[in-house]
Amino acid sequence: MPWTSADFEFSAMTAGEVRAAAGRVTFIPVAQIEAHGQHLPVSADCILTSAICLEAARAAGGIVAPPLTLGNCFDFTCWPGYLVVDTPTLFGIVRGYIKSLSEQGFQRQFYFLMHGGNVYNALILATGEAKSLWPNVDATVACLPNLLGGDLQAVARGGDVDTSLMMAVRPEMVLGSKLVPPPAAVPSWLRTAHTTATRHALSNYFPDAVFSDSALSNGETGRDIMRLAVQRLTALVEV
């Protein structure tokens, strides 16, 4: 019998189906709404984390909770298309997710992000603090670069990871005519330090919010990244 969204998606279940699903491992996509160049929608990370979590849930017999789509990455407010909250508010939202899921019997929670940075670090701190409030909860936070390590760039083949994944998952949402290479010259210290100086806003160096070569991206690469991400994320469930 083919699977339906109600088999794996919390938001598609009835209240009775949620009750019956208690105890299954739960994947929570986490993705700030933010710019992804002129060729991808601002919801790209949400689409991708949700797709990867859904495949992981199918493989692990788990479920996918509604995505957490607010973040505290203020670096991206130099481009239009963002929705951000301050860090204490984000902490409160994460605690609400943990508490709500825990109360309904979902103690094993996996929070998955496409990138590191402020939101990733905030999730680690928030889930760590929540352990003292809900000691029975096992919360794991993982982001794609850390999950795949050096394999990510190898499988990406020089292309932009987000773009390749979108070409695999939602190709109709990729504006092929807008694919561009990243800027040729970017100060190396941008990868090793952080500053709030307006003159060093990321948009001054990446005017289109493109950090790698989207012109080298393709759907085949995206499918390879997807398979590897699902394998690694599912493997965490067995740890």
Secondary structure, DSSP 8 states (H G I E B T S, - for coil): ----HHHHBGGGS-HHHHHHHTTS-EEEEE------TTTS-TTHHHHHHHHHHHHHHHHHT-EE---B--B--GGGGGSSS--B--HHHHHHHHHHHHHHHHHTT--EEEEEES--SHHHHHHHHHHHHHHHH-TT-EEEEEEHHHHHTTHHHHHHTTB-HHHHHHHHH-GGG--GGG-----S---GGGGT-----GGG-HHHH-TTS--SBGGG--HHHHHHHHHHHHHHHHHHHT-
